[in-house]
Amino acid sequence: MNANRFLGITVMPEYIQTETAEGVLDRLAAAGVNAVTTSPYLMEEATEAEGSREPPADAGAGGVRLLDRPLWGKRELFVRTAPSFAPDPRLYRGLRYQPSPASELTRREGRVIHEFIRGAQARHMKVYLQVQAAIPPGYRVQFGGPSEEDRARLPDGRIPPRRLANNGSLASPEIRRYTEALLRDLLRVYPDVDGLRVDWPEYPPYFLDDVFLDFSPHAEAAAKRMGYDSAAMRRAAGALYRKLHGGLTNADLEAWTDPDGGRHNLLRALADEPSLAAWLRFKADLVANLLAGFRQAMNEAGGGTKELLPNAFPPPLTIASGMDFARIAQHVSGASVKLYTMHWPMMLRFWGDALREANPAVDPGRLVRALVRWFDLADDAGFPRLEDYTYPGPETAHPVGAAAQARKIRQAQREASGRLPVYVLAHGYGPLADFRARLDVAWRSSGGRMWINRYAYLNDAKLDAVREVTR
């Protein structure tokens, strides 16, 4: 067996509550798992009016998604949460964002996170806690968000009308200070964990508008401090935005379906407009600076030996999100590249719908072929129609290629250049045979260094597949 073998699974607290820490950990140990992640919150059922859907609806597109492991006897339900600990108010004094207060649920069941940590360590598993990088209060992805003044903005100053990731501006001092305080608080309450994982420490490009962030006042101020020409970047990004929203032609699309994949046109565009390249570098600097602040906060809290592991989109979406694996290497202990393959057709559809609506004269077939090439999600030509790309149901195989998945991991590894470990973050959602095939790609591509998100989508048959593929 590979001495460096790493197999981790993310287990959200609701399963520790409903299946018990010992029950969950026994199943994971039998599957060969040697690392676990959970989050610092607790969950209980709620009405539709009071709660949020579990599993998340992903901007409405993921409404078909169901849990593989029922919660309180249900595969979909509405829930509310509370922190698993009592925050230290001194750490957040004077900040715009404040942690959610401890509740009766906290007092009644908060012990289960400690039990899970102790039980995992007794089984020689590494233990991590995961929080959101830029969505106060940060305990869980679909709860919380930034205030108006801390939202990321488009080149024309607008806030995107539709978001899936409710991230704030990565340049917002208030968001950064809050998350840094949260990391300090977690190390105070859970000093025995091996590290902290942060999700979405970038600009998640689910929608086309997301690509054109961030031109908020906070980002403008950061650009000035870093020596960037924010006015030139705004003009260049704004011109590209307008081109894609009303100026796109069939000739433009042909470049992306040429055998060179559009490389010549892309390099020519960057040569003609260097402010576009500067804007992309600036986003990468924002991400690196955010993670540098997290690392410093952990060090100051006595967590200098604790790992900091960001989750990241896969290439080529990292160019748009701002995640540069080489640039963050000095601040983090590794990075987990998401192969959330159920999201890729959804994202292609989101982008395609926006482009088609803004450019009704373009040929729909050319548009979808160009997007398939740009997203690099298929090993063949992909589906012929934009309408064919939807969020896959629980029993639908994900329309992605094995070679495309492996290529994304190689690209991330090549960019990291050995400066940091690159983990693959596979997803458990989908039918068993498809999950097993994707798992095999992820495991082989990672060199035996993989996370799986998340226990909710791993029924017993899938856990058997995990054991068999990774043995």
C-alpha positions, 0 to 999 in steps of 0.5 A, spaced: 500 500 500 502 507 498 505 509 504 502 516 502 495 514 501 490 519 503 483 518 503 478 523 506 471 524 506 467 530 508 461 528 513 457 534 515 454 534 522 447 532 521 450 525 520 454 525 526 447 527 530 443 522 526 447 516 525 452 517 531 459 519 531 461 511 532 456 509 527 459 513 522 466 512 523 465 505 523 463 505 516 468 510 514 474 505 517 471 499 514 472 503 507 479 505 508 478 512 510 484 515 514 481 522 514 475 526 515 472 533 515 466 536 518 464 543 520 462 547 526 455 547 526 449 543 528 442 541 524 435 540 525 429 540 521 425 546 520 419 548 516 419 550 508 418 557 511 423 557 516 429 553 513 433 551 507 433 545 502 437 540 504 440 538 499 442 545 496 438 547 490 444 550 487 440 556 484 434 552 482 438 547 478 439 542 483 432 541 485 433 534 482 438 532 487 436 527 493 440 525 499 443 517 498 443 517 506 436 519 509 436 525 514 431 524 519 428 518 514 428 523 508 432 524 502 430 531 502 427 536 507 428 543 510 433 545 515 436 550 520 442 550 523 446 553 529 453 553 531 456 547 534 460 551 539 459 558 543 463 563 540 468 568 544 465 575 543 472 578 544 475 575 538 469 579 534 469 585 537 468 591 533 467 587 527 461 588 522 459 581 522 458 577 528 457 569 529 451 566 530 449 565 537 449 559 541 442 556 541 439 550 545 441 546 540 448 548 541 447 546 548 444 540 547 448 537 542 454 541 541 458 535 544 457 531 538 463 534 534 468 533 540 466 526 540 467 525 532 474 528 533 476 524 539 473 517 535 476 519 529 483 520 532 482 513 536 482 510 529 488 514 527 484 518 522 486 525 521 481 530 522 479 537 519 474 542 520 471 546 514 468 553 513 466 558 508 472 563 506 467 569 504 460 568 506 459 570 514 458 567 518 461 561 514 459 555 518 455 552 512 455 554 504 447 556 504 446 560 510 449 567 511 452 572 506 455 579 505 452 586 506 450 590 500 457 594 501 461 588 501 458 585 495 463 583 489 461 588 483 461 588 475 465 593 471 459 597 470 458 597 478 452 593 478 451 587 483 450 580 479 443 579 479 443 571 480 448 568 484 449 561 486 455 562 491 453 568 495 461 570 496 462 577 498 468 581 495 475 577 497 478 584 498 473 586 503 476 588 510 470 586 514 469 579 511 477 578 511 477 580 519 471 576 520 473 569 517 480 570 520 477 571 527 472 565 526 479 561 524 482 563 531 475 561 534 475 554 531 482 553 534 481 555 541 475 550 541 477 545 537 485 545 538 486 537 537 484 538 529 489 537 524 487 543 520 482 547 517 479 547 510 476 553 507 471 553 501 470 558 495 476 562 497 476 565 490 470 568 485 466 561 483 464 562 476 458 558 476 454 564 472 458 568 466 457 574 470 461 571 476 467 571 471 467 579 471 468 580 478 471 584 482 470 591 481 467 593 488 470 599 491 474 594 496 477 591 490 479 598 487 482 600 493 486 593 493 488 594 486 491 601 488 495 598 494 498 593 489 500 597 484 495 595 478 491 600 474 484 599 476 481 604 471 485 600 465 482 593 468 475 596 468 475 598 461 478 592 458 473 587 462 468 592 461 469 592 453 470 584 453 463 584 457 460 588 452 463 584 447 460 577 450 453 581 451 451 583 444 457 583 440 458 576 439 459 573 432 459 566 429 466 568 427 468 569 434 465 562 436 469 558 430 476 560 433 474 556 439 472 550 435 478 550 431 483 544 432 488 549 436 482 550 441 482 558 440 489 559 443 491 563 437 485 568 438 486 568 446 494 570 446 492 575 440 487 578 445 491 578 451 497 581 447 492 587 444 489 588 451 494 587 456 490 590 462 486 583 461 492 579 463 493 584 469 486 583 471 486 576 471 493 577 475 489 581 480 484 576 482 489 571 483 493 576 488 486 577 491 486 570 492 493 569 495 492 575 499 486 572 502 489 565 504 495 569 507 491 572 512 488 566 514 495 563 515 497 569 519 491 568 523 492 561 524 499 562 526 497 568 531 492 563 534 497 558 536 496 554 530 502 554 526 503 547 525 495 546 523 494 545 516 490 550 511 487 547 505 483 551 500 478 547 496 478 550 488 475 550 482 479 545 476 482 548 470 481 552 466 476 555 471 481 557 475 483 562 471 476 566 472 476 564 479 483 567 481 486 560 484 493 560 482 496 554 485 503 556 484 501 563 487 498 560 493 503 555 495 507 559 500 501 560 504 497 553 504 499 546 506 495 543 499 489 544 495 483 540 493 481 541 486 474 539 485 471 534 480 464 536 482 462 533 475 454 534 476 455 542 476 459 542 469 453 541 465 449 546 469 454 551 469 455 550 461 448 551 461 448 557 465 453 561 461 450 558 454 443 561 456 446 568 458 450 568 451 444 566 447 439 571 450 444 576 449 446 574 442 440 571 438 443 571 431 449 566 433 448 559 431 446 555 437 450 549 435 456 553 434 455 556 441 454 549 444 461 546 441 465 552 443 463 552 450 464 544 450 471 546 448 472 552 453 470 548 459 473 542 456 468 537 459 468 532 454 472 527 451 468 527 444 464 533 441 459 533 447 451 534 446 449 537 440 444 542 443 444 547 449 438 544 452 441 537 453 446 540 458 442 540 465 443 538 472 443 530 472 438 527 476 440 522 482 440 516 477 443 520 471 450 519 469 454 525 469 456 527 461 463 528 462 469 525 460 474 521 463 480 524 460 477 531 461 477 530 468 484 527 468 487 532 464 484 538 469 488 534 475 494 534 471 494 541 469 493 543 477 499 539 478 503 542 473 501 549 475 503 547 483 510 544 480 511 540 486 510 546 491 504 544 494 500 537 494 494 537 490 488 533 492 482 531 488 476 532 491 471 527 488 463 528 489 459 522 491 452 524 487 450 520 482 448 513 480 453 507 483 456 505 476 458 512 474 460 514 481 465 508 481 468 510 474 469 517 476 472 515 483 477 511 479 479 517 475 480 521 481 484 516 485 489 514 479 489 522 477 491 524 484 496 519 485 492 516 491 491 523 494 483 524 494 477 527 498 470 525 497 464 530 498 460 528 501 458 522 506 450 524 504 451 521 497 455 515 499 450 509 501 453 503 503 454 500 496 458 506 494 462 506 500 464 498 498 466 501 491 470 506 495 474 501 499 475 497 492 477 502 488 482 505 493 485 499 496 
